[in-house]
Amino acid sequence: METCTVAAMWRLKVLKGVVGLVFSAPAFVFAASAPEPADDIPPRFWERYGGWVVIGAILLLGLAGLAAWIFCRPRREAVLPPAVRARRTLEALSRQTENGVVLSLVGQALRQYVAAAFELPPGQCTTAEFCHALAVHPQVGPDLSAGLGEFLHRCDERKFSPTAGGPSLGAAARALEFVDQVEARRGAPVAGAGSVEDSPKRTA
């Protein structure tokens, strides 16, 4: 009885072994036929240089943003002194034919310069109000305020006159003289002017 049992157990083990070999044989066949990875295949471009490409792209974007900021930012214009700005405007007007428009621009340029030079309160005002502000200003003085007032009134009379004609006032040239007088009154050196005593003497 025991001999039959032992034989049956051995037959069961042999059967299990055969079944295992049958099912595992295809795996060995495919494993043997599968190509092995070649070691001599070089790495691809992205594998070798991918990091540098990303860094270069970031740098290019940063440089493009910096260039756009430099070219698109508002540029600060150079602020000219009031006397320089007034002289440039009046010299340009002196080369034009004197008429109502030119007289208006001459008076406007002179008033803007005088207001900036003596720090008069900003705001639009009539010629009479402007002349009164000059008359009471302690730094202007009665002679300069009277000359400026008379000149501005003459410009108003000529530009508002219904009949054109008459001798030219030489308004732009006269306004330039007032700019020089105001600069001298304020203690600033007049452009292009100098005294012989101030220049160094040459020795023979």
Secondary structure, DSSP 8 states (H G I E B T S, - for coil): -HHHHHHHHHHHHHHHHHHHHHHHHHHHHHHHHS----TT----HHHHHHHHHHHHHHHHHHHHHHHHHHHHS--------HHHHHHHHHHHHHTS--SHHHHHHHHHHHHHHHHHHTT---S---HHHHHHHHHT-TTT-HHHHHHHHHHHHHHHHHHT-SS--S----HHHHHHHHHHHHHHHTT---TT---TTTS-----
